[in-house]
Amino acid sequence: MELFKLFSQEGANALRTAVNAHERWQKEAAGWTTVLGLVVEGGTGSHALLVKLENGTCQEVRPVGEAELEQADFVLEGSESLWRGILSGQLDPVGAVFMGKLKVAKGNVMALSARTGAARLLLETAKGVLEGLA
């Protein structure tokens, strides 16, 4: 699994398209408007995506630098191995947050927990996108 492909412009475009085509996600995320920052920290430095969500649609996904993460309402940071575990389905993202493995670097954990169903579906969709990029 080439994790960093997901954090490229090609991966970002594919994720946006896949999320918007996912009917169940649209229903689960209805009423949720936020900007998420997803950061993977690896041996080659960190890579980040900014994901703009608005009422069940994914408005934008793009790779960003650290300074642009200031736009995010929530920033989730983890190591490359942690993200691999989450995207492979071996680790539960909610459990990883509450165990402190997946760091909520910005935002309120309790506010994010109200949208765990949508967040899980977003990450499941990211897994499918990553497999398609291989």
MARVEX-240083 format. One record per atom (N, C-alpha, C, O): atom name; x, y, z; residue number from 1; residue in one letter. Coordinates in steps of 0.2 Angstrom, whole numbers. Layout:
<pts>
CA_X_Y_Z_NUM_a
...
</pts>
This chain:
<pts>
N_4_-6_0_1_m
CA_0_0_0_1_m
C_4_6_0_1_m
O_8_7_5_1_m
N_4_10_-5_2_e
CA_8_16_-6_2_e
C_4_22_-3_2_e
O_1_26_-6_2_e
N_5_23_4_3_l
CA_1_27_7_3_l
C_1_35_5_3_l
O_-4_38_4_3_l
N_7_37_3_4_f
CA_8_44_1_4_f
C_5_46_-6_4_f
O_4_51_-7_4_f
N_3_40_-10_5_k
CA_-1_42_-16_5_k
C_-8_45_-14_5_k
O_-10_49_-18_5_k
N_-11_43_-8_6_l
CA_-17_46_-6_6_l
C_-16_54_-5_6_l
O_-21_58_-5_6_l
N_-10_56_-3_7_f
CA_-9_63_-1_7_f
C_-6_67_-7_7_f
O_-4_72_-6_7_f
N_-7_64_-13_8_s
CA_-5_68_-19_8_s
C_-11_71_-22_8_s
O_-17_70_-19_8_s
N_-10_75_-27_9_q
CA_-16_79_-30_9_q
C_-21_73_-33_9_q
O_-27_74_-33_9_q
N_-17_68_-36_10_e
CA_-21_63_-39_10_e
C_-26_59_-34_10_e
O_-32_58_-35_10_e
N_-22_58_-28_11_g
CA_-26_54_-23_11_g
C_-32_59_-20_11_g
O_-37_56_-19_11_g
N_-30_65_-19_12_a
CA_-35_70_-17_12_a
C_-41_70_-21_12_a
O_-47_70_-19_12_a
N_-40_71_-28_13_n
CA_-45_71_-33_13_n
C_-50_65_-32_13_n
O_-56_65_-33_13_n
N_-46_59_-32_14_a
CA_-50_53_-32_14_a
C_-54_52_-25_14_a
O_-59_49_-26_14_a
N_-51_54_-20_15_l
CA_-55_54_-14_15_l
C_-61_58_-14_15_l
O_-66_56_-12_15_l
N_-61_64_-16_16_r
CA_-66_69_-17_16_r
C_-72_66_-21_16_r
O_-78_66_-19_16_r
N_-70_63_-27_17_t
CA_-75_60_-31_17_t
C_-78_54_-28_17_t
O_-84_53_-28_17_t
N_-74_50_-25_18_a
CA_-77_44_-21_18_a
C_-81_45_-16_18_a
O_-87_42_-15_18_a
N_-80_50_-12_19_v
CA_-84_52_-6_19_v
C_-90_55_-9_19_v
O_-96_53_-6_19_v
N_-90_59_-14_20_n
CA_-97_62_-16_20_n
C_-101_57_-20_20_n
O_-107_58_-21_20_n
N_-98_51_-22_21_a
CA_-102_46_-25_21_a
C_-105_41_-20_21_a
O_-108_36_-22_21_a
N_-103_42_-14_22_h
CA_-105_37_-8_22_h
C_-111_39_-5_22_h
O_-111_44_-1_22_h
N_-117_36_-7_23_e
CA_-123_38_-5_23_e
C_-124_38_3_23_e
O_-127_42_6_23_e
N_-121_32_6_24_r
CA_-122_31_13_24_r
C_-118_37_17_24_r
O_-121_39_22_24_r
N_-112_39_14_25_w
CA_-108_44_18_25_w
C_-112_51_17_25_w
O_-112_54_22_25_w
N_-115_52_12_26_q
CA_-119_58_11_26_q
C_-125_59_16_26_q
O_-126_64_19_26_q
N_-128_53_17_27_k
CA_-133_53_22_27_k
C_-130_54_29_27_k
O_-133_58_34_27_k
N_-125_50_31_28_e
CA_-122_50_37_28_e
C_-119_57_39_28_e
O_-119_60_45_28_e
N_-116_61_34_29_a
CA_-113_67_35_29_a
C_-118_73_34_29_a
O_-116_79_34_29_a
N_-124_72_33_30_a
CA_-129_77_32_30_a
C_-129_82_38_30_a
O_-129_79_43_30_a
N_-128_88_37_31_g
CA_-128_93_42_31_g
C_-121_94_45_31_g
O_-120_99_49_31_g
N_-116_91_42_32_w
CA_-109_92_45_32_w
C_-105_96_40_32_w
O_-104_94_34_32_w
N_-103_102_42_33_t
CA_-99_107_39_33_t
C_-93_108_43_33_t
O_-93_111_48_33_t
N_-87_106_40_34_t
CA_-81_106_43_34_t
C_-75_106_38_34_t
O_-76_104_33_34_t
N_-69_108_41_35_v
CA_-63_107_37_35_v
C_-59_102_41_35_v
O_-57_104_47_35_v
N_-57_97_38_36_l
CA_-52_92_42_36_l
C_-45_92_39_36_l
O_-44_93_33_36_l
N_-41_92_43_37_g
CA_-34_91_41_37_g
C_-31_84_43_37_g
O_-32_82_49_37_g
N_-29_80_38_38_l
CA_-26_74_39_38_l
C_-19_74_38_38_l
O_-17_75_33_38_l
N_-15_72_43_39_v
CA_-8_72_43_39_v
C_-5_66_44_39_v
O_-6_62_49_39_v
N_0_64_39_40_v
CA_4_58_41_40_v
C_11_60_41_40_v
O_14_63_37_40_v
N_14_57_47_41_e
CA_21_59_48_41_e
C_25_53_47_41_e
O_24_47_49_41_e
N_30_53_42_42_g
CA_34_48_40_42_g
C_41_49_40_42_g
O_43_55_42_42_g
N_45_45_38_43_g
CA_53_46_37_43_g
C_55_51_32_43_g
O_60_54_33_43_g
N_50_53_27_44_t
CA_52_58_23_44_t
C_48_65_24_44_t
O_48_69_20_44_t
N_46_65_30_45_g
CA_43_71_33_45_g
C_35_70_33_45_g
O_33_65_32_45_g
N_32_76_34_46_s
CA_25_75_34_46_s
C_21_77_28_46_s
O_24_81_24_46_s
N_15_74_27_47_h
CA_11_75_21_47_h
C_4_76_24_47_h
O_2_73_29_47_h
N_0_81_21_48_a
CA_-6_83_24_48_a
C_-11_84_18_48_a
O_-10_86_13_48_a
N_-17_82_20_49_l
CA_-23_84_16_49_l
C_-28_88_19_49_l
O_-29_88_25_49_l
N_-31_93_16_50_l
CA_-36_97_19_50_l
C_-43_95_15_50_l
O_-43_95_9_50_l
N_-47_93_19_51_v
CA_-54_90_17_51_v
C_-59_95_19_51_v
O_-61_95_25_51_v
N_-63_98_14_52_k
CA_-68_103_16_52_k
C_-75_99_15_52_k
O_-76_97_9_52_k
N_-79_98_20_53_l
CA_-85_95_20_53_l
C_-91_100_21_53_l
O_-90_104_25_53_l
N_-96_99_17_54_e
CA_-102_104_18_54_e
C_-108_100_17_54_e
O_-110_98_12_54_e
N_-112_98_23_55_n
CA_-118_96_23_55_n
C_-119_89_18_55_n
O_-123_89_14_55_n
N_-115_85_19_56_g
CA_-115_78_16_56_g
C_-111_78_9_56_g
O_-112_73_5_56_g
N_-108_83_7_57_t
CA_-104_83_1_57_t
C_-97_85_3_57_t
O_-95_89_8_57_t
N_-92_83_-1_58_c
CA_-85_84_-1_58_c
C_-84_90_-6_58_c
O_-83_89_-12_58_c
N_-83_96_-3_59_q
CA_-82_102_-8_59_q
C_-75_102_-11_59_q
O_-74_104_-16_59_q
N_-70_100_-7_60_e
CA_-63_100_-9_60_e
C_-59_95_-5_60_e
O_-60_95_1_60_e
N_-54_92_-8_61_v
CA_-48_89_-5_61_v
C_-42_91_-9_61_v
O_-41_90_-15_61_v
N_-37_93_-5_62_r
CA_-31_95_-8_62_r
C_-25_94_-3_62_r
O_-25_95_3_62_r
N_-19_92_-6_63_p
CA_-13_92_-2_63_p
C_-11_99_0_63_p
O_-11_104_-4_63_p
N_-9_99_6_64_v
CA_-7_106_9_64_v
C_0_105_13_64_v
O_2_100_15_64_v
N_2_111_14_65_g
CA_8_112_19_65_g
C_6_113_26_65_g
O_0_114_27_65_g
N_10_113_30_66_e
CA_8_114_37_66_e
C_5_121_39_66_e
O_0_121_43_66_e
N_7_126_35_67_a
CA_4_133_37_67_a
C_-4_133_35_67_a
O_-8_136_38_67_a
N_-5_129_29_68_e
CA_-12_129_27_68_e
C_-17_125_32_68_e
O_-23_125_31_68_e
N_-14_121_36_69_l
CA_-18_117_41_69_l
C_-22_122_46_69_l
O_-26_120_49_69_l
N_-20_128_46_70_e
CA_-23_133_51_70_e
C_-30_134_49_70_e
O_-34_136_53_70_e
N_-32_132_42_71_q
CA_-39_133_40_71_q
C_-43_128_43_71_q
O_-49_128_42_71_q
N_-40_122_45_72_a
CA_-44_116_47_72_a
C_-48_118_54_72_a
O_-45_121_58_72_a
N_-54_115_55_73_d
CA_-57_115_61_73_d
C_-54_109_66_73_d
O_-54_110_72_73_d
N_-52_104_62_74_f
CA_-49_98_66_74_f
C_-43_96_62_74_f
O_-43_96_56_74_f
N_-38_94_65_75_v
CA_-32_91_62_75_v
C_-30_84_66_75_v
O_-30_84_72_75_v
N_-30_79_62_76_l
CA_-28_72_65_76_l
C_-22_71_62_76_l
O_-20_71_56_76_l
N_-17_69_67_77_e
CA_-10_67_65_77_e
C_-8_60_67_77_e
O_-10_58_73_77_e
N_-5_57_63_78_g
CA_-2_50_65_78_g
C_4_48_61_78_g
O_5_51_56_78_g
N_7_43_64_79_s
CA_13_40_60_79_s
C_10_37_54_79_s
O_4_35_53_79_s
N_15_35_49_80_e
CA_14_32_43_80_e
C_11_25_45_80_e
O_6_22_42_80_e
N_14_21_50_81_s
CA_11_15_52_81_s
C_4_15_55_81_s
O_0_10_54_81_s
N_3_20_59_82_l
CA_-4_21_61_82_l
C_-9_22_56_82_l
O_-14_18_56_82_l
N_-8_26_51_83_w
CA_-12_27_46_83_w
C_-13_21_42_83_w
O_-19_20_39_83_w
N_-8_17_41_84_r
CA_-8_11_37_84_r
C_-13_6_41_84_r
O_-17_3_37_84_r
N_-12_6_47_85_g
CA_-17_2_51_85_g
C_-24_4_51_85_g
O_-29_0_50_85_g
N_-25_10_51_86_i
CA_-32_13_50_86_i
C_-35_12_43_86_i
O_-41_9_43_86_i
N_-31_13_38_87_l
CA_-34_12_31_87_l
C_-34_5_29_87_l
O_-38_4_24_87_l
N_-31_1_33_88_s
CA_-31_-6_31_88_s
C_-37_-10_35_88_s
O_-39_-15_33_88_s
N_-40_-6_40_89_g
CA_-45_-9_44_89_g
C_-43_-12_50_89_g
O_-47_-15_53_89_g
N_-36_-13_51_90_q
CA_-34_-16_57_90_q
C_-35_-12_63_90_q
O_-35_-15_69_90_q
N_-35_-6_63_91_l
CA_-36_-1_68_91_l
C_-42_3_67_91_l
O_-44_5_62_91_l
N_-46_4_73_92_d
CA_-52_8_73_92_d
C_-50_15_74_92_d
O_-46_17_79_92_d
N_-51_20_70_93_p
CA_-49_27_70_93_p
C_-52_30_77_93_p
O_-48_34_80_93_p
N_-58_28_79_94_v
CA_-61_31_85_94_v
C_-57_29_91_94_v
O_-55_33_95_94_v
N_-55_22_91_95_g
CA_-51_19_97_95_g
C_-44_22_97_95_g
O_-42_24_102_95_g
N_-41_23_91_96_a
CA_-35_26_90_96_a
C_-35_33_93_96_a
O_-30_35_96_96_a
N_-40_37_92_97_v
CA_-40_44_95_97_v
C_-41_44_102_97_v
O_-37_47_106_97_v
N_-45_39_105_98_f
CA_-46_39_112_98_f
C_-40_36_116_98_f
O_-39_37_122_98_f
N_-36_32_112_99_m
CA_-30_29_115_99_m
C_-24_34_115_99_m
O_-19_32_117_99_m
N_-25_39_111_100_g
CA_-20_44_110_100_g
C_-15_42_105_100_g
O_-10_46_104_100_g
N_-16_37_101_101_k
CA_-12_35_95_101_k
C_-13_40_89_101_k
O_-8_42_86_101_k
N_-19_41_88_102_l
CA_-21_46_82_102_l
C_-22_53_86_102_l
O_-27_53_90_102_l
N_-18_58_85_103_k
CA_-18_64_89_103_k
C_-23_69_86_103_k
O_-23_70_80_103_k
N_-27_72_90_104_v
CA_-31_77_88_104_v
C_-27_83_89_104_v
O_-28_86_95_104_v
N_-23_86_84_105_a
CA_-19_91_85_105_a
C_-23_98_85_105_a
O_-20_103_88_105_a
N_-29_98_83_106_k
CA_-33_104_83_106_k
C_-40_102_83_106_k
O_-42_97_79_106_k
N_-44_106_87_107_g
CA_-51_104_87_107_g
C_-53_100_94_107_g
O_-48_98_97_107_g
N_-59_100_95_108_n
CA_-62_97_101_108_n
C_-64_90_99_108_n
O_-68_88_95_108_n
N_-61_85_103_109_v
CA_-62_78_102_109_v
C_-70_77_103_109_v
O_-72_73_99_109_v
N_-73_80_108_110_m
CA_-80_78_109_110_m
C_-84_81_103_110_m
O_-89_77_101_110_m
N_-83_86_100_111_a
CA_-86_89_94_111_a
C_-85_84_88_111_a
O_-90_83_85_111_a
N_-79_81_88_112_l
CA_-78_77_82_112_l
C_-81_70_84_112_l
O_-84_67_79_112_l
N_-82_68_90_113_s
CA_-85_62_91_113_s
C_-92_61_89_113_s
O_-95_56_89_113_s
N_-96_67_89_114_a
CA_-103_67_87_114_a
C_-103_65_79_114_a
O_-109_64_77_114_a
N_-98_65_76_115_r
CA_-98_63_69_115_r
C_-94_57_67_115_r
O_-91_56_62_115_r
N_-93_52_72_116_t
CA_-89_46_71_116_t
C_-91_42_65_116_t
O_-87_39_62_116_t
N_-98_41_64_117_g
CA_-100_37_59_117_g
C_-98_40_52_117_g
O_-95_36_48_117_g
N_-99_46_51_118_a
CA_-96_50_45_118_a
C_-89_49_44_118_a
O_-86_48_39_118_a
N_-85_50_49_119_a
CA_-78_50_49_119_a
C_-75_43_47_119_a
O_-71_42_43_119_a
N_-79_38_50_120_r
CA_-77_31_49_120_r
C_-78_30_41_120_r
O_-74_27_38_120_r
N_-84_32_39_121_l
CA_-85_31_31_121_l
C_-80_34_27_121_l
O_-78_32_22_121_l
N_-78_40_29_122_l
CA_-73_44_25_122_l
C_-67_40_25_122_l
O_-64_40_19_122_l
N_-65_37_30_123_l
CA_-59_34_30_123_l
C_-59_27_26_123_l
O_-54_25_23_123_l
N_-65_24_27_124_e
CA_-66_18_23_124_e
C_-66_19_15_124_e
O_-63_16_11_124_e
N_-69_25_14_125_t
CA_-68_27_7_125_t
C_-61_29_5_125_t
O_-59_27_-1_125_t
N_-57_32_9_126_a
CA_-50_33_8_126_a
C_-46_27_7_126_a
O_-42_26_2_126_a
N_-48_21_10_127_k
CA_-45_15_9_127_k
C_-46_12_2_127_k
O_-42_10_-1_127_k
N_-52_13_0_128_g
CA_-54_11_-7_128_g
C_-50_15_-12_128_g
O_-48_12_-17_128_g
N_-50_21_-11_129_v
CA_-46_25_-16_129_v
C_-39_23_-16_129_v
O_-36_23_-21_129_v
N_-36_22_-10_130_l
CA_-29_21_-10_130_l
C_-28_14_-13_130_l
O_-23_13_-17_130_l
N_-32_9_-13_131_e
CA_-31_3_-16_131_e
C_-32_4_-24_131_e
O_-28_0_-27_131_e
N_-36_8_-26_132_g
CA_-37_10_-33_132_g
C_-31_13_-36_132_g
O_-30_13_-42_132_g
N_-27_17_-32_133_l
CA_-21_21_-34_133_l
C_-15_16_-35_133_l
O_-10_18_-38_133_l
N_-15_10_-32_134_a
CA_-9_6_-32_134_a
C_-7_3_-39_134_a
O_-3_0_-39_134_a
</pts>
